Structure formats: structure tokens, C-alpha cells
Amino acid sequence: MMRDRDGGLTMAPGRVGDVRRRNLALVLGCIGPDTRATRADIAAATGLTKASVSSLVSELLETGLVEELGVTRAGERGRPGVGLALSSRPVALGAELNVDYLAVGAVDLHGNLHFHEVAEAPNRGRAPREVLGELSGLAARCASAAMDAGMTLLGGGLAVPGLVDPARGVVLAAPNLEWRDASLSPALGELAPEAPFGVALSNEADSAALAELWYGHGSAFGAYLYVSGEVGVGGGLVMGSKLFAGPGGHAGEVGHVVVEPGGRRCSCGGRGCLETVAGQEAILAAAGITDGGSTTAARMAALQAALEAGDAQAITAVERAGHYLGIAVVSAARVVDLSAVVLGGHFAALSGWIRPALLSSLDGFAPGVIAQEAVAFSELGTTAALRGAAGAALRRALAAPYALLA
């Protein structure tokens, strides 16, 4: 063991720049949105010398990621110090591209969402470049509003309802968009061209699962299955407070768990998938709300109105979806040893009607596996996926603060 020039312990000698970068990230990790940690607090927590911490904090203040909050006293003895917290000025762009809408927003280091905008857009079958061009217009307005408000755009994330290859920026398969092997790589950079950490591609349900971990119910569970209800049904697995993507990066595809063998053909090519009985289109059709000229949002509003009016067909359709949703959830829970589930999208919007059937299904097919108190409905609404995509970009920046230094 030896001490590096910052006073921290290191196992083996290395380049001074690398050691300083690690210590910069180490110090930043001690500073949260509302910590009011002082330099002395950080020195005690990290083992770095006070002089080294002061030097590193000066660099973090230069990056704009950290701000001073004023004098604070940690205890009864000793001199008061200057409190430090993450700044609210750096933001990341979150964007979502779904079957029938586009959405953008800016998320700051405190988790607050700014300049949220949603545009209805029938994207099924449209060329990816055309859709990305429209999304770029929304992103540009969001970035401009953030800049006018004195914020700094660090990076961004785009969430898509399909299997993706983030490293290549390719949508491998998005059946409900009718996309296969669609390269978004050139257009991704156009969403936030000035952002130092770029824009990453992600699966919509995976991003929403992470949003629940960082900004919603997920922090109370640590390990859970997230199920997203949109035109399709997506899923994300969080294990040990981290996204579990599986060897191929596509774990959690609960929407294509077979719940009704011999059932309807699914967009994925299979039969009887959860999506065919619990996706938006399946529920609306079963409820008798089939006006093809209306938007999905308008038809979902009509479904809500029918449910509130006690319409028997609508109630039966939603209860049927909850029954099969329970089958898919317990099947996944048995395989990966999970005891909690978070429901988002239209499952959350319909929670008052779908919850009883879901709980009955969970208890009937796997009693004791998922307790009633371990079933949560998201409160993030339609913003979950873009919040998660933006949150991932913020965490890339927090992991490499040195990249923001001249």
C-alpha cells in the first residue's frame, strides 16, 4: 500500500493523471443533491488529505457539477465549513420515441424534470430518419430552453420500445414500429450536438425501470421487475439496485412471455404473448373502444370514462388483462427469484381497476411469492422512460467529471 499525491491509498503505482481522475470521482461520489458535505467531511470519508480534497473540490467547482451552499456546522465542535452539493444547473436530455408519440425533457442532478414536451406522432412504419428528424426539432427546443435558463447540457439518452444495441446505436427489432436493424447512430448525435457526453440509445422499459430506481418506488425494493404498458408491453429487471440486462442485453422481455397458449398472433411472431391480452390495443379492443380515427390517448381516455361509468365490458377487459399480467409476473419472479414488481404506463393509469385482478392472480398462481405491499404502481406517468434515459446520461458524467475540465 502507498499514498498517492492526493493522500489517498492505492494498491499499486500508476500514472498520476489516472490516480487524480479516480480521486476526483471519489470526492464527487461523496457529494449529493442535498448533502451539504464539507471538505472536512469528505476528507474523513475518503482518507484523502484535507489539502488534496480542497484541490479536487476546486476542480469540481470548475466543472459546474458542484456548488457551494454556504457555511455549515457538522457538529458541536470545530470550525464551520462550506457545504457542498450537486448543482441544479447541469442537465441531460431525455427523449422517448414510441409508437404513437415523441417526448423530450431535461433532467437535472436533483432529478427534477424541465421543459417536458410530448407530441403525438403515428410512428408505426415510418422511416427512422424521418422520425428522428421530427424528434430533433423537439430536442432543439428543449436544449434552447435549458440554455436560456442558464443550464448546461451534459448529454442525453433516447429510449425506444424495442431490442437495441447501444454500442452501435442500432434498433435490432421494434415490431410495433415495424423497424428491424435500424441504425440511428448518425441521427443520435443530432439530438444534442454540443453535449460532451453524447446521446446513448436504450430500451424504453429498461430506462423506465432505472427511473423507478432513481426517482420512484424502486429504491425501496432494490430488486424488482418493472413492467411497462404501452401499445406493447415491456419489462426491465433490477437486481441489487442495478439493471440486469442479461448476456445479450435483452433480459426482462416480459411482454413476450406466453400466457395464453394458442392465443392471438403477436407482433413478435409468436402466439399468446402477454402483449396480445394486456397491451393497449388488446385492452381497447376487448373493451369495445375501436374508433380507429381517434388517437391512442383519446381512446385510453374513453376507456377511463367507461370504467368510471361502470361499463361491464370495459371492466371485464381490464380485469382479464390484470389476470394474465399476474401470470407473466409470477412466471418471471419464479425464474429469477424476485419478490417485488412495479407497474408503469397504462397499468399505472388503470391501477384502480387492474389491481384487484392482478393481486388475485399473483396469490392464486404463486401464493407468498410477491406480497401485496411489494406491488407498486409507478407515479412517474409518461415521463419514466425519458427520465431514465436522461438519468443514465447524468451518471456517465458523474463517473467522469475530469472530462469537463479544460
C-alpha positions as CSV (number, residue, x, y, z in Angstrom):
1,M,0.0,0.0,0.0
2,M,1.2,3.5,-0.7
3,R,-0.3,7.0,-0.7
4,D,-0.7,8.9,-4.0
5,R,0.0,12.6,-4.3
6,D,-3.6,13.4,-3.2
7,G,-3.1,11.5,0.1
8,G,-5.3,8.5,-0.9
9,L,-4.3,4.9,-0.5
10,T,-3.6,3.0,-3.7
11,M,-2.6,-0.7,-4.2
12,A,0.0,-0.1,-7.0
13,P,1.7,2.8,-8.7
14,G,0.1,4.2,-11.8
15,R,0.1,7.3,-13.9
16,V,-0.5,10.4,-11.7
17,G,-3.3,11.6,-14.0
18,D,-5.2,8.3,-13.7
19,V,-4.9,8.5,-9.9
20,R,-6.2,12.0,-9.8
21,R,-9.1,11.2,-12.0
22,R,-10.1,8.3,-9.7
23,N,-9.9,10.6,-6.7
24,L,-11.9,13.3,-8.5
25,A,-14.7,10.8,-9.0
26,L,-14.3,9.6,-5.4
27,V,-14.8,13.0,-4.0
28,L,-17.7,13.7,-6.3
29,G,-19.3,10.5,-5.0
30,C,-19.4,12.0,-1.5
31,I,-21.5,14.9,-2.7
32,G,-25.2,14.5,-3.3
33,P,-28.1,16.9,-4.2
34,D,-28.7,17.9,-0.6
35,T,-25.7,16.6,1.4
36,R,-24.2,19.9,2.5
37,A,-21.0,17.9,2.9
38,T,-17.9,20.0,3.8
39,R,-14.4,19.5,2.6
40,A,-13.5,18.1,6.1
41,D,-16.4,15.6,5.9
42,I,-15.1,14.4,2.5
43,A,-11.5,14.1,3.8
44,A,-12.8,11.9,6.7
45,A,-14.9,9.7,4.5
46,T,-12.2,9.1,1.8
47,G,-9.0,9.1,3.7
48,L,-7.6,11.9,1.4
49,T,-5.7,14.8,3.0
50,K,-7.7,18.0,3.5
51,A,-5.4,19.8,1.2
52,S,-6.0,17.2,-1.6
53,V,-9.7,17.4,-1.1
54,S,-9.7,21.2,-1.3
55,S,-7.7,21.0,-4.6
56,L,-10.1,18.4,-6.0
57,V,-13.2,20.3,-4.9
58,S,-11.8,23.4,-6.7
59,E,-11.7,21.4,-9.9
60,L,-15.2,20.0,-9.3
61,L,-16.5,23.6,-8.9
62,E,-14.8,24.4,-12.2
63,T,-16.8,21.6,-13.9
64,G,-20.1,23.2,-12.8
65,L,-21.2,19.8,-11.3
66,V,-20.9,21.1,-7.7
67,E,-21.9,24.3,-6.0
68,E,-21.2,25.8,-2.5
69,L,-24.2,26.2,-0.3
70,G,-22.7,28.5,2.4
71,V,-21.3,27.9,5.9
72,T,-22.5,24.8,7.7
73,R,-21.6,23.2,11.0
74,A,-21.4,19.4,11.1
75,G,-21.1,19.1,14.9
76,E,-20.8,21.0,18.1
77,R,-17.0,21.3,17.9
78,G,-14.6,22.6,15.3
79,R,-14.7,25.4,12.8
80,P,-17.7,25.6,10.5
81,G,-17.1,24.6,6.9
82,V,-18.6,25.5,3.5
83,G,-21.3,23.0,2.5
84,L,-21.2,21.4,-0.9
85,A,-24.0,19.9,-3.1
86,L,-24.6,18.9,-6.6
87,S,-25.6,21.8,-8.8
88,S,-29.0,22.1,-10.4
89,R,-27.6,23.8,-13.5
90,P,-26.2,20.7,-15.4
91,V,-28.9,18.7,-17.1
92,A,-29.3,15.8,-19.5
93,L,-31.7,15.5,-22.4
94,G,-34.2,12.6,-22.1
95,A,-36.0,11.6,-25.2
96,E,-38.6,8.8,-25.9
97,L,-39.6,7.6,-29.3
98,N,-42.8,5.4,-29.1
99,V,-45.4,4.0,-31.4
100,D,-47.7,7.0,-31.3
101,Y,-45.8,9.8,-29.7
102,L,-42.5,11.6,-29.2
103,A,-41.3,13.1,-25.9
104,V,-38.4,15.1,-24.6
105,G,-37.4,16.8,-21.4
106,A,-34.3,17.9,-19.4
107,V,-33.5,16.3,-16.1
108,D,-31.1,17.9,-13.6
109,L,-28.8,16.3,-11.0
110,H,-31.6,16.7,-8.4
111,G,-33.9,14.6,-10.5
112,N,-36.2,17.5,-11.5
113,L,-37.8,17.4,-14.9
114,H,-37.7,20.6,-17.0
115,F,-39.2,21.7,-20.4
116,H,-41.2,18.4,-20.9
117,E,-42.9,18.3,-24.2
118,V,-45.0,15.5,-25.8
119,A,-46.0,15.4,-29.5
120,E,-48.5,12.9,-30.9
121,A,-46.9,11.1,-33.9
122,P,-48.0,8.0,-35.7
123,N,-44.6,6.4,-36.0
124,R,-45.5,2.9,-36.9
125,G,-43.9,2.1,-40.3
126,R,-42.3,5.5,-40.7
127,A,-38.7,5.7,-41.8
128,P,-36.3,6.1,-38.8
129,R,-34.6,9.1,-40.3
130,E,-37.9,10.9,-40.7
131,V,-38.9,10.1,-37.1
132,L,-35.5,11.2,-35.8
133,G,-35.7,14.4,-37.7
134,E,-39.0,15.3,-36.0
135,L,-37.6,14.3,-32.6
136,S,-34.5,16.5,-33.3
137,G,-36.8,19.5,-33.5
138,L,-38.3,18.8,-30.1
139,A,-34.8,18.2,-28.7
140,A,-33.5,21.5,-30.1
141,R,-36.4,23.4,-28.4
142,C,-35.7,21.7,-25.1
143,A,-31.9,22.4,-25.3
144,S,-32.6,26.0,-26.2
145,A,-34.9,26.5,-23.3
146,A,-32.4,24.9,-21.0
147,M,-29.6,27.2,-22.2
148,D,-31.8,30.3,-21.9
149,A,-32.4,29.2,-18.2
150,G,-28.7,29.1,-17.6
151,M,-28.4,25.4,-17.6
152,T,-25.7,23.3,-19.2
153,L,-26.5,20.2,-21.3
154,L,-24.1,17.3,-20.4
155,G,-25.5,14.5,-22.6
156,G,-28.6,12.6,-23.4
157,G,-30.5,9.4,-23.9
158,L,-33.0,8.1,-26.3
159,A,-35.4,5.4,-25.2
160,V,-37.1,3.2,-27.9
161,P,-39.6,0.3,-27.5
162,G,-37.6,-2.5,-28.9
163,L,-34.4,-4.5,-28.7
164,V,-31.4,-2.3,-29.1
165,D,-27.6,-2.4,-29.5
166,P,-26.4,0.7,-27.6
167,A,-22.8,0.3,-28.7
168,R,-23.7,0.6,-32.4
169,G,-26.8,2.8,-32.0
170,V,-28.9,0.2,-33.7
171,V,-32.6,-0.8,-33.1
172,L,-32.3,-4.5,-33.7
173,A,-36.1,-5.2,-33.6
174,A,-39.0,-3.0,-32.7
175,P,-42.1,-4.9,-34.0
176,N,-44.6,-2.3,-33.1
177,L,-42.6,0.4,-35.0
178,E,-42.0,-2.2,-37.8
179,W,-38.3,-1.5,-37.6
180,R,-35.5,-4.1,-37.9
181,D,-31.8,-3.4,-37.9
182,A,-32.4,0.3,-38.0
183,S,-29.3,2.4,-37.5
184,L,-29.9,5.5,-35.5
185,S,-26.2,6.3,-34.9
186,P,-25.8,9.3,-37.2
187,A,-29.0,10.9,-36.0
188,L,-28.4,10.3,-32.3
189,G,-25.7,12.9,-32.2
190,E,-28.0,15.5,-33.7
191,L,-30.3,15.3,-30.7
192,A,-27.7,17.1,-28.5
193,P,-24.8,18.0,-30.8
194,E,-23.0,20.2,-28.2
195,A,-23.3,17.8,-25.3
196,P,-19.8,16.5,-24.2
197,F,-21.1,13.0,-23.2
198,G,-23.2,12.4,-26.3
199,V,-26.5,10.6,-26.6
200,A,-27.0,6.9,-25.8
201,L,-29.7,4.6,-27.2
202,S,-31.6,2.4,-24.7
203,N,-34.7,0.2,-24.4
204,E,-37.7,2.0,-23.2
205,A,-38.7,-0.4,-20.4
206,D,-35.1,-0.7,-19.2
207,S,-34.8,3.1,-18.9
208,A,-38.2,3.3,-17.1
209,A,-37.0,0.6,-14.7
210,L,-34.0,2.7,-13.9
211,A,-36.1,5.8,-13.5
212,E,-38.1,3.9,-10.8
213,L,-34.9,3.0,-9.1
214,W,-33.6,6.6,-9.0
215,Y,-36.7,8.6,-8.8
216,G,-39.6,6.3,-7.8
217,H,-40.6,3.2,-5.9
218,G,-37.6,1.1,-6.9
219,S,-35.3,2.4,-4.2
220,A,-37.4,0.8,-1.6
221,F,-37.1,-2.6,-3.2
222,G,-33.6,-2.9,-4.7
223,A,-34.6,-5.9,-6.7
224,Y,-37.8,-5.9,-8.8
225,L,-39.4,-6.5,-12.1
226,Y,-40.6,-3.4,-13.9
227,V,-43.5,-3.8,-16.4
228,S,-44.3,-1.1,-18.8
229,G,-47.7,-0.9,-20.5
230,E,-47.9,1.0,-23.8
231,V,-49.0,-0.2,-27.3
232,G,-46.7,-3.0,-26.5
233,V,-45.7,-4.4,-23.1
234,G,-42.0,-4.1,-22.0
235,G,-40.1,-5.1,-19.0
236,G,-36.9,-4.4,-17.1
237,L,-35.1,-6.3,-14.4
238,V,-33.3,-4.5,-11.5
239,M,-31.1,-6.7,-9.3
240,G,-29.1,-5.4,-6.4
241,S,-30.1,-1.8,-7.4
242,K,-28.6,-2.3,-10.9
243,L,-30.2,-3.0,-14.2
244,F,-29.8,-6.7,-15.1
245,A,-29.7,-6.8,-18.9
246,G,-28.6,-10.5,-19.4
247,P,-25.8,-11.9,-21.6
248,G,-27.3,-10.4,-24.8
249,G,-28.6,-7.3,-23.2
250,H,-32.3,-8.1,-23.7
251,A,-33.4,-9.6,-20.3
252,G,-36.8,-8.6,-19.0
253,E,-38.9,-9.0,-22.2
254,V,-42.0,-10.0,-20.1
255,G,-44.3,-8.7,-22.8
256,H,-43.5,-11.8,-24.8
257,V,-43.9,-14.3,-22.1
258,V,-46.6,-16.8,-23.3
259,V,-49.7,-16.6,-21.0
260,E,-52.3,-17.9,-23.4
261,P,-51.0,-20.9,-25.4
262,G,-52.8,-21.0,-28.8
263,G,-53.9,-17.4,-28.4
264,R,-53.7,-14.5,-30.8
265,R,-50.7,-13.9,-33.0
266,C,-48.3,-11.4,-31.6
267,S,-46.2,-8.7,-33.4
268,C,-43.1,-10.6,-32.4
269,G,-44.3,-13.6,-34.5
270,G,-45.3,-15.8,-31.5
271,R,-48.7,-16.6,-30.1
272,G,-50.4,-15.9,-26.8
273,C,-47.9,-13.3,-25.5
274,L,-48.8,-11.1,-22.6
275,E,-48.9,-8.2,-25.1
276,T,-51.8,-9.8,-27.0
277,V,-54.0,-9.6,-24.0
278,A,-52.6,-6.7,-21.9
279,G,-51.2,-4.2,-24.4
280,Q,-53.2,-1.0,-25.0
281,E,-54.6,-2.2,-28.3
282,A,-55.7,-5.6,-26.8
283,I,-57.5,-3.9,-23.9
284,L,-59.2,-1.3,-26.0
285,A,-60.4,-3.9,-28.5
286,A,-61.7,-6.1,-25.7
287,A,-63.5,-3.1,-24.1
288,G,-65.2,-2.3,-27.4
289,I,-63.3,1.0,-27.9
290,T,-62.2,0.6,-31.5
291,D,-62.6,4.0,-33.2
292,G,-59.6,3.9,-35.5
293,G,-59.8,7.6,-36.2
294,S,-59.0,8.6,-32.7
295,T,-55.6,8.8,-31.2
296,T,-54.5,6.2,-28.6
297,A,-54.6,8.8,-25.9
298,A,-58.2,9.7,-26.8
299,R,-59.2,6.0,-26.8
300,M,-57.5,5.5,-23.4
301,A,-59.4,8.5,-22.1
302,A,-62.6,6.9,-23.4
303,L,-61.7,3.6,-21.6
304,Q,-61.2,5.5,-18.4
305,A,-64.5,7.2,-18.7
306,A,-66.2,3.8,-19.4
307,L,-64.6,2.3,-16.3
308,E,-65.7,5.2,-14.2
309,A,-69.2,4.8,-15.5
310,G,-69.2,1.1,-14.5
311,D,-69.3,-0.3,-18.1
312,A,-69.2,-4.1,-17.7
313,Q,-67.3,-4.8,-21.0
314,A,-64.6,-2.3,-20.1
315,I,-64.2,-3.6,-16.6
316,T,-64.0,-7.2,-17.9
317,A,-61.4,-6.3,-20.4
318,V,-59.2,-4.6,-17.8
319,E,-59.7,-7.5,-15.2
320,R,-58.7,-10.0,-17.9
321,A,-55.5,-8.0,-18.6
322,G,-54.7,-8.0,-14.9
323,H,-55.3,-11.8,-14.6
324,Y,-52.8,-12.5,-17.4
325,L,-50.4,-9.8,-16.2
326,G,-50.2,-11.7,-12.9
327,I,-49.4,-15.0,-14.7
328,A,-46.5,-13.3,-16.6
329,V,-45.2,-11.6,-13.4
330,V,-45.2,-14.8,-11.3
331,S,-43.5,-16.7,-14.1
332,A,-40.7,-14.2,-14.3
333,A,-40.5,-14.0,-10.5
334,R,-40.1,-17.8,-10.2
335,V,-37.3,-17.9,-12.7
336,V,-35.2,-15.0,-11.3
337,D,-36.2,-15.1,-7.6
338,L,-37.9,-11.7,-7.4
339,S,-40.4,-10.6,-4.8
340,A,-41.4,-7.2,-6.0
341,V,-43.0,-5.6,-9.1
342,V,-43.5,-2.1,-10.3
343,L,-46.1,-1.4,-12.9
344,G,-45.9,1.6,-15.2
345,G,-47.6,3.1,-18.3
346,H,-51.3,2.2,-18.8
347,F,-51.1,-0.4,-16.0
348,A,-50.5,2.5,-13.6
349,A,-53.2,4.7,-15.2
350,L,-55.7,1.8,-14.8
351,S,-54.4,0.8,-11.3
352,G,-57.8,1.2,-9.6
353,W,-59.4,-1.4,-11.8
354,I,-56.5,-3.7,-12.7
355,R,-55.0,-4.1,-9.2
356,P,-57.6,-6.4,-7.7
357,A,-57.4,-8.9,-10.6
358,L,-53.6,-8.7,-10.6
359,L,-53.4,-9.4,-6.9
360,S,-55.8,-12.3,-7.2
361,S,-53.7,-13.7,-10.0
362,L,-50.5,-13.4,-8.1
363,D,-51.9,-15.0,-5.0
364,G,-53.6,-17.8,-7.0
365,F,-50.7,-18.8,-9.1
366,A,-47.8,-18.2,-6.6
367,P,-49.0,-17.6,-3.1
368,G,-46.5,-15.8,-0.9
369,V,-44.0,-15.0,-3.7
370,I,-45.0,-11.4,-4.2
371,A,-46.7,-9.8,-1.2
372,Q,-49.4,-7.2,-1.7
373,E,-47.2,-4.5,-0.3
374,A,-44.5,-5.4,-2.9
375,V,-46.8,-4.5,-5.8
376,A,-46.3,-0.8,-6.7
377,F,-47.7,1.3,-9.4
378,S,-45.4,4.0,-10.9
379,E,-46.1,7.6,-10.1
380,L,-43.8,8.9,-12.9
381,G,-46.6,8.8,-15.5
382,T,-45.5,9.0,-19.1
383,T,-42.1,10.5,-18.2
384,A,-40.5,7.4,-16.8
385,A,-38.5,6.3,-19.9
386,L,-37.1,9.7,-20.7
387,R,-36.2,10.3,-17.1
388,G,-34.3,7.0,-17.0
389,A,-32.5,7.8,-20.3
390,A,-31.5,11.2,-19.0
391,G,-30.6,9.8,-15.6
392,A,-28.2,7.4,-17.2
393,A,-26.5,10.2,-19.1
394,L,-26.1,12.2,-15.9
395,R,-24.5,9.2,-14.3
396,R,-22.0,8.9,-17.1
397,A,-21.0,12.5,-16.4
398,L,-20.7,11.9,-12.7
399,A,-18.5,8.9,-13.3
400,A,-16.0,11.0,-15.4
401,P,-16.0,14.6,-14.1
402,Y,-12.5,15.1,-15.4
403,A,-13.9,15.2,-19.0
404,L,-15.4,18.6,-18.2
405,L,-12.1,20.1,-17.3
406,A,-10.1,22.1,-19.9
